[in-house]
Amino acid sequence: MTGVGIFGAIIIGIFAGWIAEKALGRSHGLFVNLIVGLVGSLLGAVLFSTLNINVQAGWIGSLIVSSVGAVVLLFLLGLLRR
């Protein structure tokens, strides 16, 4: 999430966590969405770089990478809980 600053990272993290919870039919609070979104952004960045997928930097690119990472994170956590 380079280039968006700390405020931007928080906003993108909240939105990415919210998108992930809606995509997987879960219900979390604002703080959990933020944590899921921020951790998801790290996971998404690793995933995208491993697959050699280059996403343009900025708000939209960061939101896409963070959302994909957050969905993968929640999916993996769901598998571990079972």
C-alpha distances in whole Angstrom, upper triangle without the diagonal:
4,6,6,8,9,11,9,7,10,11,9,10,13,14,12,15,17,17,17,20,22,22,23,26,25,25,23,22,20,19,19,17,14,14,14,11,9,11,11,7,8,11,10,8,12,14,13,13,16,17,17,15,13,11,11,8,8,9,11,9,6,9,11,9,8,12,13,12,14,17,17,17,19,22,22,23,25,27,27,29,32
4,6,7,9,12,10,9,12,14,12,13,16,17,16,18,21,20,21,24,26,25,27,29,28,28,26,26,23,22,22,20,17,17,18,15,13,14,15,11,11,14,13,11,14,16,14,14,18,19,18,16,14,12,11,7,8,10,12,10,8,12,14,12,12,16,17,16,17,20,21,20,23,25,25,26,29,30,30,32,35
4,6,9,11,9,9,13,13,12,14,17,17,17,20,22,21,23,25,27,27,29,31,30,30,28,27,23,23,24,21,18,19,20,17,15,17,17,14,15,18,16,14,17,19,17,17,21,22,20,18,15,13,11,7,6,9,12,11,9,12,15,14,14,17,19,18,20,23,23,23,26,28,28,29,31,33,33,35,38
4,7,8,5,6,10,10,9,11,14,14,14,17,19,19,20,23,24,24,27,28,27,27,25,23,20,20,21,18,16,17,18,14,13,16,16,13,14,18,16,15,18,20,18,19,22,23,22,20,17,14,12,9,6,7,10,10,8,11,14,13,13,15,18,17,18,21,22,22,24,26,27,28,30,32,32,34,36
4,6,5,6,9,10,10,12,14,15,16,18,20,21,22,24,26,26,28,30,28,27,25,23,20,19,20,18,15,16,18,15,13,16,17,14,15,18,18,16,19,22,20,21,24,25,24,22,20,18,16,12,10,10,14,14,11,13,16,16,15,18,20,19,19,23,24,23,25,28,28,28,31,33,33,34,37
4,5,5,6,9,10,10,12,14,15,16,18,20,21,22,24,25,27,28,26,25,22,20,17,16,17,16,12,14,16,13,11,14,16,13,14,18,18,17,20,22,21,22,25,26,26,24,22,20,18,15,13,12,16,16,13,14,17,16,14,17,20,18,18,22,23,22,23,26,27,26,29,31,31,32,35
4,5,5,6,9,10,11,13,14,15,17,18,20,21,23,24,26,27,25,24,21,19,15,15,17,15,12,14,16,13,12,16,17,15,17,20,19,19,22,24,23,24,27,28,28,26,23,21,19,16,13,11,15,16,13,13,17,17,15,17,20,19,19,22,24,22,23,27,28,27,29,32,32,32,35
4,5,5,6,8,10,11,12,14,15,16,18,20,21,22,24,25,24,23,21,19,16,16,17,15,12,14,15,12,11,15,15,12,15,18,17,16,20,21,20,21,25,25,25,22,20,17,16,12,10,8,11,12,10,10,14,14,12,14,17,17,17,20,22,21,22,25,26,26,28,30,31,31,34
4,6,5,6,9,10,10,12,14,15,16,18,20,21,22,24,22,21,19,18,14,14,15,13,9,11,12,9,8,11,12,9,11,14,14,13,17,18,18,19,22,23,23,21,19,16,16,12,10,9,12,12,8,9,13,12,10,12,15,14,14,17,19,17,19,22,23,22,25,27,27,28,31
4,6,5,6,9,10,11,12,14,15,16,18,20,21,22,20,19,16,14,11,10,12,10,7,9,11,9,8,11,12,11,13,16,16,16,19,21,20,22,25,26,26,24,22,19,19,16,14,11,14,15,11,11,14,14,11,13,16,15,14,17,19,18,18,22,23,22,24,27,27,27,30
4,5,5,6,9,10,11,12,14,16,17,18,20,21,20,18,16,14,11,11,13,10,8,11,12,9,10,14,13,12,15,17,16,17,20,21,21,23,25,26,26,23,22,19,18,15,13,10,12,14,11,9,13,14,11,12,16,16,14,17,19,18,19,22,23,23,24,27,28,28,31
4,5,5,6,8,10,10,12,14,15,16,18,20,19,18,16,15,12,13,13,10,8,11,11,7,8,12,11,9,12,14,13,14,17,18,17,19,22,22,22,20,18,15,15,13,10,7,9,10,7,6,9,10,8,9,12,12,11,14,16,16,17,19,21,21,23,25,26,26,29
4,5,5,6,8,10,10,12,14,15,16,18,16,16,13,13,10,10,10,7,5,7,7,4,5,8,8,7,11,12,12,13,16,17,17,19,21,22,23,20,20,17,17,15,13,11,12,13,9,8,11,11,7,8,12,11,9,12,14,13,14,17,18,18,20,22,23,23,26
4,6,5,6,9,10,11,12,14,16,16,15,13,11,10,7,8,8,5,4,8,8,6,8,11,11,11,14,15,15,17,19,20,20,23,25,25,26,23,23,20,20,18,16,13,14,15,12,10,13,13,10,10,13,13,10,13,16,14,14,17,19,18,20,23,23,23,26
4,5,5,6,9,10,11,12,14,15,14,14,12,12,9,11,11,8,8,11,10,7,10,13,11,11,15,16,14,16,19,19,19,22,24,24,25,22,21,18,18,17,15,11,11,13,11,8,10,12,9,8,12,12,10,12,15,15,14,17,19,19,20,23,24,24,27
4,5,5,6,9,10,10,12,14,13,14,12,13,11,12,11,7,8,10,8,5,8,10,8,8,12,12,11,13,16,16,16,19,20,20,21,19,19,16,17,16,14,11,11,12,9,6,8,9,6,4,8,9,6,8,11,11,11,14,16,16,17,20,21,22,24
4,5,5,6,9,10,11,12,10,10,9,10,8,9,8,4,6,7,5,4,8,9,8,10,13,13,12,15,17,17,18,21,22,22,24,21,22,19,20,19,18,15,15,15,13,10,11,12,8,7,10,9,6,8,11,10,9,12,14,14,15,18,19,19,21
4,5,5,6,9,10,10,9,9,8,9,8,10,9,6,8,11,9,8,12,13,11,13,16,16,15,18,21,20,20,23,25,25,26,23,24,21,22,21,19,16,15,16,14,11,13,14,11,9,12,12,9,10,13,13,11,14,17,16,16,19,21,20,22
4,6,5,6,9,10,10,11,11,13,12,14,12,9,11,13,10,9,13,14,11,13,16,15,14,17,19,18,18,22,23,22,24,21,21,18,20,19,18,15,13,15,13,10,10,12,10,6,9,11,8,8,12,12,11,13,16,16,16,19,21,21,22
4,5,5,6,8,8,10,10,12,12,14,11,8,11,12,8,8,12,12,9,12,14,13,12,16,17,16,17,20,21,21,23,20,21,19,21,20,20,17,16,16,14,11,11,12,9,6,8,9,6,5,8,9,7,9,12,12,12,15,17,17,19
4,6,5,6,5,6,7,10,11,13,10,8,11,12,9,10,14,14,12,15,17,16,16,19,21,19,21,24,24,24,26,24,25,23,24,24,23,20,19,19,17,14,15,15,13,10,11,12,9,8,11,11,8,10,13,12,12,15,17,16,18
4,5,5,6,8,10,12,13,15,13,11,14,15,13,13,16,17,15,17,20,19,18,21,23,21,22,25,26,25,27,25,26,23,25,24,23,20,18,20,18,15,15,16,14,11,13,14,11,9,13,14,11,12,16,15,14,17,19,19,20
4,6,8,11,12,15,16,18,15,13,16,17,13,13,17,17,14,16,19,17,16,19,21,19,19,23,23,22,25,22,23,21,23,23,23,20,18,18,18,14,13,15,13,10,10,12,10,7,11,12,10,10,14,14,13,16,18,18,19
4,6,9,11,15,16,18,14,13,16,16,13,14,17,17,14,17,19,17,17,20,21,19,21,24,24,23,26,24,25,23,26,26,25,23,21,21,20,17,16,17,15,12,12,13,10,7,10,11,8,8,11,12,10,12,15,14,15
4,7,10,13,15,17,15,13,17,17,14,16,19,19,17,20,22,20,20,24,25,23,24,28,28,27,29,27,29,26,29,28,28,25,23,24,22,19,19,20,18,14,15,16,13,11,14,14,10,11,14,14,11,15,17,16,16
4,7,10,13,14,11,11,14,15,12,14,17,17,16,19,21,19,20,23,24,23,24,28,28,28,30,28,29,27,29,29,28,25,23,24,22,19,19,20,17,14,16,16,12,11,14,13,9,11,14,12,10,14,16,14,15
4,7,10,12,10,9,13,14,12,14,17,17,17,19,22,21,21,24,26,25,26,29,30,30,32,30,31,29,30,29,28,24,24,25,23,20,20,21,18,16,18,18,14,13,16,15,11,14,16,14,13,17,18,16,18
4,7,8,6,6,10,11,10,12,15,15,15,18,20,19,20,23,24,24,26,28,29,30,32,30,30,28,29,28,26,23,23,24,21,19,20,20,17,15,17,17,13,13,16,14,11,14,16,14,14,17,18,16,19
4,6,5,6,9,10,11,12,14,16,16,18,20,21,21,24,26,26,27,30,31,31,33,31,31,28,29,28,26,22,23,24,21,19,21,21,18,16,19,18,15,16,19,16,14,17,19,17,17,21,21,19,22
4,6,5,6,9,10,10,12,14,15,16,19,20,20,22,24,25,26,28,30,30,32,29,29,26,27,25,23,19,20,22,19,16,19,19,16,15,18,17,14,16,19,17,15,19,20,18,19,23,23,22,25
4,5,5,6,9,10,11,12,14,15,17,18,19,21,23,24,25,27,29,30,31,29,29,27,27,25,23,20,21,22,19,17,20,19,16,16,19,17,14,16,18,16,15,19,20,17,19,22,22,21,24
4,5,5,6,8,10,11,12,14,16,16,17,20,21,22,23,25,26,28,29,28,28,26,27,25,23,21,21,22,19,17,19,18,14,14,16,15,11,13,15,12,11,15,16,13,15,18,18,17,20
4,6,5,6,9,10,10,12,14,15,15,18,20,20,21,24,25,26,27,25,25,23,24,22,20,17,18,19,16,13,15,15,11,11,14,13,9,11,14,12,11,14,16,14,15,19,19,18,21
4,6,5,6,9,10,10,13,14,15,16,19,19,20,22,24,25,26,24,24,22,22,20,18,16,17,17,14,12,15,15,11,11,14,13,10,13,15,13,13,16,17,16,18,21,21,21,24
4,5,5,6,8,10,11,12,14,15,17,18,20,21,23,24,26,24,24,22,23,21,20,18,19,19,15,14,16,15,11,12,14,12,9,13,14,11,11,15,15,13,16,19,18,18,22
4,6,5,6,8,10,10,11,14,15,16,17,20,20,22,23,22,22,20,22,20,20,17,18,17,14,13,14,13,9,9,11,9,6,9,10,7,8,11,12,11,13,16,16,16,19
4,6,5,6,9,10,10,12,14,15,16,18,19,20,21,20,20,17,18,17,16,14,14,14,11,9,11,10,6,7,9,8,5,9,11,9,10,13,14,14,16,18,19,19,22
4,5,5,7,9,10,11,13,14,15,17,19,20,21,20,19,17,18,16,15,14,15,14,11,10,12,11,7,9,12,9,8,12,13,11,12,15,16,15,18,20,20,21,24
4,5,5,6,9,10,11,12,14,16,17,19,20,19,19,18,20,18,18,17,17,16,13,13,14,11,8,10,11,8,7,11,11,8,10,13,13,12,15,17,17,18,21
4,5,5,6,8,10,10,12,14,15,16,18,16,17,15,17,16,16,15,15,14,11,10,10,8,5,7,7,4,4,7,8,6,9,11,11,12,14,16,16,18,21
4,5,5,6,9,10,10,12,14,15,16,14,14,13,14,13,13,12,13,11,8,8,9,6,4,7,8,6,7,10,10,10,12,15,15,15,18,20,20,22,24
4,5,5,6,9,10,11,12,14,15,15,15,14,16,14,15,15,16,13,10,12,12,9,7,11,10,7,9,12,11,10,13,15,15,15,19,20,19,22,24
4,5,5,6,9,10,11,12,14,14,15,14,17,16,17,17,17,14,12,13,12,9,8,10,9,5,8,10,8,7,11,12,11,13,16,16,17,19,21
4,5,5,6,8,10,10,12,11,12,11,14,13,15,15,14,11,9,10,9,5,6,8,6,4,7,9,8,9,12,13,13,15,17,18,19,21,23
4,5,5,6,8,10,10,10,10,10,12,11,13,14,14,11,9,11,10,6,8,11,9,8,11,13,12,12,16,17,16,18,21,21,22,24,27
4,6,5,6,9,10,10,11,12,15,15,17,18,18,14,13,15,13,10,11,13,11,9,12,14,12,12,16,16,15,17,20,20,20,23,25
4,6,5,6,9,9,11,12,15,16,18,18,17,14,13,14,12,9,10,12,9,8,11,12,10,11,15,14,14,16,19,18,19,22,24
4,5,5,6,5,7,8,12,13,15,16,15,11,11,13,10,7,10,12,9,9,13,14,12,14,17,17,17,20,22,22,23,26,27
4,5,5,6,7,9,12,13,16,18,17,13,13,16,14,10,13,15,13,12,16,17,15,16,20,20,19,22,24,24,25,28,29
4,5,8,10,13,16,17,20,21,20,16,16,18,16,13,15,17,14,13,16,17,14,16,20,19,18,21,23,22,23,26,28
4,5,9,11,15,17,20,21,19,16,16,18,15,12,15,16,13,13,17,17,14,17,20,19,18,22,23,23,24,27,28
4,6,10,13,15,18,20,18,15,16,18,15,13,16,18,15,15,19,19,17,20,23,22,22,25,27,26,27,30,32
4,6,10,12,15,17,15,11,13,15,12,10,14,15,13,13,17,17,16,19,21,21,21,24,26,26,27,30,31
4,7,9,12,15,13,9,11,14,11,10,14,15,14,15,18,19,18,20,23,23,24,26,28,28,30,32,34
4,6,9,11,9,6,8,10,8,8,11,13,12,13,16,17,17,19,22,22,23,25,27,28,29,32,33
4,7,9,8,5,8,11,10,10,13,15,15,16,18,20,20,22,24,25,26,28,30,31,32,34,36
4,7,8,5,6,10,10,10,12,14,15,16,18,20,20,21,24,25,26,28,30,31,32,34,36
4,6,6,6,8,10,11,12,14,16,16,18,20,21,22,24,26,27,28,30,32,33,34,36
4,6,5,6,9,10,10,12,14,15,16,18,20,20,22,24,25,26,28,30,31,32,35
4,5,5,6,9,10,10,12,14,15,16,18,20,21,22,24,25,27,29,30,31,33
4,5,5,6,8,10,11,12,14,16,17,18,20,21,23,24,26,27,29,30,32
4,5,5,6,8,10,10,12,14,15,16,18,20,21,22,24,26,27,28,31
4,6,5,6,8,10,10,12,14,15,16,18,20,21,22,24,25,27,29
4,6,5,6,9,10,11,12,14,16,17,18,20,21,23,24,26,28
4,6,5,6,9,10,11,12,14,15,17,18,20,21,23,24,26
4,6,5,6,9,10,10,12,14,15,16,18,20,21,22,25
4,5,5,6,9,10,11,12,14,15,16,18,20,21,23
4,5,5,6,9,10,11,12,14,15,17,19,20,22
4,5,5,6,9,10,10,12,14,15,17,18,20
4,5,5,6,8,10,10,12,14,15,16,19
4,5,5,6,9,10,10,12,14,15,17
4,6,5,6,9,10,11,12,14,16
4,5,5,6,9,10,11,12,15
4,5,5,6,9,10,11,13
4,5,5,6,9,10,11
4,5,5,6,9,10
4,5,5,6,9
4,5,5,7
4,6,6
4,6
4
